[in-house]
């Protein structure tokens, strides 16, 4: 399994992420040609080689017409330290750009989530890139809405809605799509320390939106005395990654370094990323949910309808077990395996369609073999077969039961004979 690992020992921001993924091997031409599909002018992407504490990496700086026109905001993280000598490798000018001095215009654009979505969906970017871009933006919008106690469509982005962060976020989606990894993992994330100046004045690091976005990930604070992780950086992690399981081992194939805008004497201000492989594990288990309830008063005639509704809501599996409850009462245990995002829909069905008054929701590891489906020709007609692999080795082949039943009904053969004959044909060709 091919993975991308974010080592956020000095935090993560949108520009550090772009630099790191370019340093890892994404072509600047791939990134820029993708960004040009946004059909927006007024930005320039400056890609240079730079060093922090003797380590060479790539520094990506998005410079826009809008940038100098905005009021300070928590999400503004481009603190350009121009004046250093760089080994210049690529610079792209898209539209007219101004000198990076403040106060040259009264223009002050704000955008809401619908404006952002319009820009992205009207582009010619591939659907997975558009979807991931909106997923990242949605993490920021939801956090800002919660912090400010406003509906999500009333949140107006300031710097996050500015072109620089549109470029950061859509650029992240372009780069991740280009890398084509199976999974993304993150280390403990350094958030930083001190105070950050935003539209509402000084706020403690992490900014409230960042703290909400990064919930659920292991974090560290105080490693540096500035805002090490920005809302944009946090949203890239939240939308794409999961914490690295402590027992997971991987083989590093390539590493990349994204240089931050600050030059911090305490520790190198950079983001490290690894392209890596997990040997012998093409499919790895993931966290799912087991939902259960016991019922001693439900009419069994409801079972089939209830099961159908649960499958329609996305349940991976549903089963019913007869049990004996307290006072010797015969009862049923209804069990459902589903993904975390399906819990709310399934909870609603159980509380409205069944007689249960309580549920157990349990986190569990769901591990499945890698499966492939193939239609084959047999003497009995075309049959869809499911092949299951463990460590790239075929361990199970099974013809589709419904098709075997239809063949049995049409030919008069016993269904078990149909299954045996098709299975023998498949096994004989492997």
C-alpha positions as CSV (number, residue, x, y, z in Angstrom):
1,X,0.0,0.0,0.0
2,X,1.4,3.4,-1.0
3,X,1.0,6.1,1.6
4,X,1.8,9.8,2.2
5,X,3.0,10.7,5.7
6,X,2.9,14.2,7.0
7,X,5.6,14.9,9.6
8,X,4.2,18.2,11.1
9,X,7.0,18.8,13.7
10,X,6.8,22.5,12.9
11,X,3.2,22.7,12.0
12,X,1.5,22.9,8.6
13,X,0.2,25.8,6.5
14,X,-1.1,25.9,2.9
15,X,2.1,27.2,1.4
16,X,4.3,24.8,3.4
17,X,2.1,22.0,2.1
18,X,2.5,23.1,-1.5
19,X,6.3,23.4,-1.1
20,X,6.5,19.9,0.5
21,X,4.5,18.1,-2.2
22,X,6.4,19.9,-5.0
23,X,9.7,18.9,-3.2
24,X,8.4,15.3,-3.1
25,X,8.2,15.2,-6.9
26,X,4.9,16.8,-8.1
27,X,5.8,18.7,-11.3
28,X,5.4,22.5,-11.1
29,X,3.8,22.3,-14.5
30,X,1.2,19.9,-13.3
31,X,0.3,22.2,-10.4
32,X,0.3,25.4,-12.4
33,X,-1.6,23.9,-15.4
34,X,-4.2,22.6,-12.9
35,X,-4.5,26.0,-11.1
36,X,-4.9,27.8,-14.5
37,X,-8.2,25.8,-14.9
38,X,-9.7,27.9,-12.2
39,X,-9.9,30.7,-14.8
40,X,-9.0,33.3,-12.2
41,X,-6.4,36.1,-12.7
42,X,-4.3,38.1,-10.3
43,X,-2.1,35.4,-8.7
44,X,1.6,34.5,-9.1
45,X,3.1,31.3,-7.7
46,X,6.8,31.8,-6.8
47,X,8.6,28.5,-6.4
48,X,12.2,28.7,-5.0
49,X,14.8,26.5,-3.3
50,X,15.6,27.6,0.2
51,X,17.2,26.2,3.4
52,X,16.3,26.0,7.1
53,X,18.9,24.8,9.6
54,X,21.0,23.5,6.6
55,X,18.2,21.4,5.2
56,X,17.2,22.3,1.6
57,X,13.6,22.2,0.5
58,X,11.1,23.9,-1.7
59,X,9.4,27.2,-0.8
60,X,6.1,28.0,-2.5
61,X,4.7,31.5,-2.2
62,X,1.4,32.6,-3.6
63,X,1.4,36.3,-4.3
64,X,-1.9,37.9,-5.3
65,X,-3.5,41.2,-6.1
66,X,-5.9,40.7,-3.3
67,X,-3.4,39.8,-0.6
68,X,-2.4,43.3,0.4
69,X,-6.0,44.6,0.3
70,X,-7.3,42.5,3.2
71,X,-7.6,43.3,6.9
72,X,-5.5,41.0,9.1
73,X,-7.3,37.7,9.8
74,X,-6.5,34.5,11.7
75,X,-6.3,32.6,8.5
76,X,-3.7,34.9,6.9
77,X,-0.4,33.1,7.1
78,X,1.7,34.4,4.2
79,X,4.3,36.5,6.1
80,X,6.7,37.0,3.2
81,X,10.4,37.2,4.2
82,X,11.6,38.6,0.9
83,X,15.2,39.6,0.8
84,X,16.8,36.1,1.2
85,X,18.8,34.8,-1.7
86,X,16.9,31.9,-3.4
87,X,17.9,29.4,-6.0
88,X,15.1,30.3,-8.4
89,X,13.6,27.3,-10.2
90,X,10.1,28.4,-11.3
91,X,7.9,31.4,-11.3
92,X,4.5,31.7,-12.9
93,X,2.7,35.0,-13.5
94,X,-1.1,34.7,-13.9
95,X,-2.6,38.1,-14.5
96,X,-1.3,41.4,-13.2
97,X,0.3,41.4,-9.8
98,X,1.2,44.4,-7.6
99,X,4.3,45.1,-5.6
100,X,3.8,43.6,-2.1
101,X,3.2,46.9,-0.4
102,X,0.0,47.6,1.6
103,X,-2.7,50.1,1.0
104,X,-2.6,50.5,-2.8
105,X,-6.3,49.9,-3.3
106,X,-9.7,50.1,-1.6
107,X,-10.8,46.7,-3.1
108,X,-11.6,44.3,-0.2
109,X,-13.3,41.1,-1.6
110,X,-15.0,38.7,0.8
111,X,-16.4,35.3,-0.4
112,X,-18.8,32.8,1.2
113,X,-18.8,29.0,0.6
114,X,-21.1,29.4,-2.4
115,X,-18.8,31.8,-4.1
116,X,-15.9,29.4,-3.5
117,X,-17.9,26.5,-4.8
118,X,-18.8,28.4,-8.0
119,X,-15.2,29.2,-8.7
120,X,-14.2,25.5,-8.2
121,X,-17.1,23.9,-10.0
122,X,-16.9,26.2,-13.0
123,X,-13.3,25.1,-13.5
124,X,-12.1,22.3,-15.9
125,X,-10.5,20.5,-13.0
126,X,-11.2,16.7,-12.6
127,X,-14.1,15.8,-10.4
128,X,-11.9,14.2,-7.6
129,X,-9.8,17.5,-7.4
130,X,-13.0,19.6,-7.2
131,X,-14.5,17.4,-4.6
132,X,-11.4,17.4,-2.4
133,X,-11.0,21.1,-2.7
134,X,-14.6,21.7,-1.5
135,X,-14.0,19.1,1.3
136,X,-11.1,21.1,2.6
137,X,-13.0,24.4,2.3
138,X,-16.0,22.9,4.1
139,X,-13.8,22.0,7.1
140,X,-12.8,25.7,7.5
141,X,-16.4,27.0,6.9
142,X,-17.9,24.6,9.4
143,X,-15.3,25.6,12.1
144,X,-15.8,29.3,11.4
145,X,-19.6,28.9,11.6
146,X,-19.3,27.1,15.0
147,X,-16.9,29.7,16.4
148,X,-19.0,32.6,15.3
149,X,-22.3,30.9,16.0
150,X,-23.6,31.6,12.5
151,X,-25.1,29.5,9.7
152,X,-22.4,28.1,7.4
153,X,-23.7,30.1,4.4
154,X,-23.3,33.4,6.3
155,X,-19.6,32.8,6.9
156,X,-17.5,35.2,4.8
157,X,-14.0,34.2,4.2
158,X,-11.3,36.8,4.5
159,X,-7.8,35.6,3.7
160,X,-9.1,32.0,3.4
161,X,-11.5,33.3,0.7
162,X,-8.7,35.3,-1.0
163,X,-7.0,34.0,-4.1
164,X,-3.8,33.0,-2.2
165,X,-5.7,30.4,-0.1
166,X,-7.9,29.3,-3.0
167,X,-4.6,28.5,-4.7
168,X,-3.2,26.8,-1.6
169,X,-6.3,24.6,-1.2
170,X,-7.0,23.7,-4.8
171,X,-3.2,23.3,-5.3
172,X,-3.2,20.8,-2.4
173,X,-6.0,18.8,-4.1
174,X,-4.2,18.8,-7.4
175,X,-0.9,17.6,-5.9
176,X,-2.6,14.9,-3.8
177,X,-4.5,13.7,-6.8
178,X,-1.3,13.6,-8.8
179,X,0.5,11.5,-6.2
180,X,-2.3,8.9,-6.2
181,X,-1.5,7.4,-2.8
182,X,-3.9,4.9,-1.1
183,X,-3.8,6.5,2.3
184,X,-2.6,9.7,4.0
185,X,-1.3,9.7,7.6
186,X,-0.2,12.5,10.0
187,X,2.2,12.7,12.9
188,X,1.5,14.6,16.1
189,X,0.9,18.2,14.8
190,X,2.7,21.2,16.3
191,X,0.2,24.0,16.7
192,X,2.6,26.7,18.0
193,X,2.2,29.2,20.8
194,X,1.8,32.9,21.7
195,X,-0.9,35.1,20.2
196,X,-2.1,35.6,16.7
197,X,-3.6,38.9,15.4
198,X,-6.8,38.5,13.6
199,X,-9.8,40.6,12.4
200,X,-11.2,40.6,16.0
201,X,-7.9,41.4,17.7
202,X,-5.4,39.2,19.4
203,X,-6.3,35.6,20.0
204,X,-4.4,32.7,21.6
205,X,-2.7,30.1,19.3
206,X,-4.2,27.9,18.1
207,X,-6.8,30.2,16.6
208,X,-10.3,28.9,17.6
209,X,-11.1,27.7,14.1
210,X,-7.8,25.7,13.9
211,X,-8.5,24.1,17.2
212,X,-11.9,22.9,16.0
213,X,-10.7,21.7,12.6
214,X,-7.8,19.6,14.0
215,X,-10.0,18.0,16.7
216,X,-9.4,14.2,16.8
217,X,-5.7,14.4,15.8
218,X,-2.8,14.2,18.3
219,X,-1.4,17.7,18.7
220,X,1.4,19.5,20.6
221,X,1.5,23.2,21.6
222,X,4.3,25.6,22.6
223,X,7.0,24.0,20.5
224,X,7.4,27.4,18.7
225,X,6.1,30.8,19.8
226,X,4.0,31.6,16.7
227,X,1.1,30.2,14.8
228,X,2.7,27.0,13.4
229,X,-0.5,25.4,12.1
230,X,-3.0,27.6,10.2
231,X,-6.7,26.9,9.5
232,X,-5.8,26.0,5.9
233,X,-3.1,23.6,7.0
234,X,-5.3,22.0,9.6
235,X,-8.1,21.6,7.0
236,X,-5.8,19.9,4.6
237,X,-4.9,17.3,7.3
238,X,-8.5,17.0,8.5
239,X,-9.9,16.4,5.0
240,X,-7.3,14.0,3.8
241,X,-5.4,12.3,6.6
242,X,-5.8,10.1,9.7
243,X,-3.5,9.8,12.7
244,X,-0.7,7.3,12.2
245,X,-1.5,4.1,14.2
246,X,1.3,3.6,16.7
247,X,1.9,0.0,15.6
248,X,2.1,0.8,11.9
249,X,5.5,0.3,10.2
250,X,6.3,1.7,6.8
251,X,9.2,1.9,4.3
252,X,10.3,5.4,3.2
253,X,10.7,5.7,-0.5
254,X,11.1,9.4,-0.9
255,X,11.0,12.5,1.3
256,X,10.2,16.2,0.6
257,X,10.6,19.4,2.6
258,X,8.3,22.4,2.4
259,X,9.9,25.6,3.7
260,X,7.8,28.0,5.8
261,X,7.8,31.8,5.5
262,X,9.4,32.3,8.9
263,X,13.0,31.6,9.7
264,X,12.8,30.3,13.3
265,X,16.0,29.7,15.3
266,X,14.4,27.2,17.7
267,X,13.6,24.6,15.1
268,X,13.5,24.4,11.3
269,X,10.3,26.0,10.1
270,X,9.4,23.3,7.5
271,X,7.0,20.6,6.8
272,X,8.4,17.1,6.0
273,X,6.5,14.6,3.9
274,X,7.3,11.0,3.1
275,X,6.1,8.8,0.2
276,X,6.2,5.4,1.8
277,X,4.9,1.8,1.4
278,X,3.4,-0.6,3.9
279,X,4.8,-3.9,2.7
280,X,2.6,-7.0,2.4
281,X,-0.6,-5.0,3.3
282,X,-2.3,-3.9,0.1
283,X,-5.5,-3.5,2.1
284,X,-5.5,-2.3,5.6
285,X,-8.3,-2.3,8.1
286,X,-10.1,0.9,8.9
287,X,-12.2,2.1,11.8
288,X,-16.0,1.3,11.4
289,X,-19.0,1.3,13.8
290,X,-21.0,-1.6,15.2
291,X,-24.5,-0.5,16.3
292,X,-26.6,-2.9,18.4
293,X,-29.9,-2.9,20.2
294,X,-31.9,-5.5,22.1
295,X,-35.7,-5.7,21.6
296,X,-38.2,-7.9,23.4
297,X,-41.3,-6.1,22.1
298,X,-40.9,-5.8,18.4
299,X,-43.2,-7.5,16.0
300,X,-40.9,-9.9,14.0
301,X,-42.9,-9.0,10.8
302,X,-41.1,-5.6,10.9
303,X,-37.7,-7.3,10.6
304,X,-37.5,-7.5,6.8
305,X,-38.7,-4.0,6.2
306,X,-36.3,-2.6,8.9
307,X,-33.4,-4.5,7.4
308,X,-34.1,-3.1,3.9
309,X,-34.2,0.4,5.3
310,X,-30.9,0.0,7.0
311,X,-29.2,-1.3,3.9
312,X,-30.7,1.6,1.9
313,X,-29.1,4.0,4.4
314,X,-25.7,2.5,3.6
315,X,-25.2,-0.3,6.2
316,X,-22.5,-2.7,5.3
317,X,-24.1,-5.6,7.0
318,X,-27.2,-6.2,9.1
319,X,-28.1,-9.3,11.1
320,X,-30.5,-10.4,13.8
321,X,-29.6,-12.8,16.7
322,X,-32.2,-14.4,19.0
323,X,-31.3,-13.8,22.7
324,X,-32.8,-14.3,26.1
325,X,-33.0,-11.1,28.1
326,X,-33.7,-10.5,31.8
327,X,-36.6,-12.4,33.4
328,X,-36.2,-15.1,30.7
329,X,-37.7,-13.0,27.9
330,X,-37.1,-14.1,24.3
331,X,-35.7,-11.2,22.3
332,X,-33.8,-10.1,19.3
333,X,-30.5,-8.4,19.0
334,X,-30.2,-6.2,15.9
335,X,-26.6,-5.6,14.8
336,X,-25.4,-3.2,12.1
337,X,-21.9,-2.6,10.7
338,X,-21.5,0.9,9.1
339,X,-19.1,3.7,8.5
340,X,-18.8,6.6,11.0
341,X,-20.6,9.1,8.7
342,X,-23.6,6.8,8.4
343,X,-24.3,6.5,12.2
344,X,-26.8,9.5,12.3
345,X,-28.9,8.1,9.4
346,X,-29.0,4.6,10.9
347,X,-29.7,6.0,14.4
348,X,-32.7,7.8,13.0
349,X,-34.1,4.6,11.4
350,X,-33.7,2.5,14.5
351,X,-35.4,5.1,16.8
352,X,-38.3,5.7,14.4
353,X,-38.9,2.3,12.7
354,X,-38.0,-0.2,15.5
355,X,-39.2,-0.4,19.1
356,X,-35.8,0.1,20.7
357,X,-35.2,2.9,23.2
358,X,-31.4,2.7,23.3
359,X,-28.4,1.8,21.2
360,X,-24.8,0.7,21.6
361,X,-22.4,2.4,19.2
362,X,-19.0,0.7,19.3
363,X,-15.9,1.6,17.3
364,X,-14.4,-1.5,15.6
365,X,-11.7,-2.3,13.1
366,X,-13.1,-3.5,9.8
367,X,-10.7,-5.5,7.8
368,X,-11.5,-6.8,4.3
369,X,-9.7,-8.7,1.6
370,X,-9.0,-6.8,-1.7
371,X,-11.8,-7.8,-4.0
372,X,-12.2,-7.7,-7.8
373,X,-15.3,-8.5,-9.9
374,X,-15.0,-10.2,-13.4
375,X,-17.6,-11.4,-15.8
376,X,-16.7,-14.8,-17.3
377,X,-18.1,-17.1,-20.0
378,X,-19.2,-20.6,-19.0
379,X,-21.1,-23.3,-20.8
380,X,-24.1,-22.1,-18.8
381,X,-23.8,-18.5,-19.8
382,X,-22.1,-15.3,-18.6
383,X,-21.5,-15.3,-14.8
384,X,-20.1,-12.5,-12.5
385,X,-17.5,-13.8,-10.1
386,X,-15.9,-12.2,-7.1
387,X,-12.2,-12.7,-6.5
388,X,-10.6,-12.0,-3.1
389,X,-6.9,-11.5,-2.6
390,X,-4.7,-11.5,0.5
391,X,-1.2,-10.0,0.1
392,X,-1.7,-10.1,-3.7
393,X,-2.5,-13.8,-3.6
394,X,-5.9,-15.1,-4.8
395,X,-7.5,-16.9,-1.9
396,X,-11.2,-17.0,-2.8
397,X,-13.3,-17.2,-6.0
398,X,-17.1,-17.1,-5.8
399,X,-19.7,-16.9,-8.5
400,X,-22.6,-14.4,-7.9
401,X,-25.4,-16.3,-6.1
402,X,-28.3,-14.6,-7.8
403,X,-27.0,-15.5,-11.3
404,X,-26.4,-19.1,-10.2
405,X,-30.0,-19.3,-8.9
406,X,-31.3,-17.9,-12.3
407,X,-29.2,-20.5,-14.2
408,X,-30.5,-23.3,-11.9
409,X,-34.1,-22.2,-12.5
410,X,-33.6,-22.0,-16.3
411,X,-31.8,-25.3,-16.7
412,X,-33.4,-27.4,-13.9
413,X,-29.9,-28.2,-12.5
414,X,-29.5,-28.0,-8.7
415,X,-28.1,-24.6,-7.7
416,X,-25.2,-26.3,-5.8
417,X,-24.2,-28.1,-8.9
418,X,-24.2,-24.9,-10.9
419,X,-21.9,-23.3,-8.2
420,X,-19.6,-26.3,-8.1
421,X,-19.2,-26.4,-11.9
422,X,-18.5,-22.7,-12.3
423,X,-16.1,-22.7,-9.4
424,X,-14.3,-25.7,-10.8
425,X,-13.9,-23.9,-14.2
426,X,-12.5,-20.8,-12.6
427,X,-10.1,-22.8,-10.4
428,X,-8.9,-24.7,-13.4
429,X,-7.9,-21.6,-15.2
430,X,-5.9,-20.1,-12.4
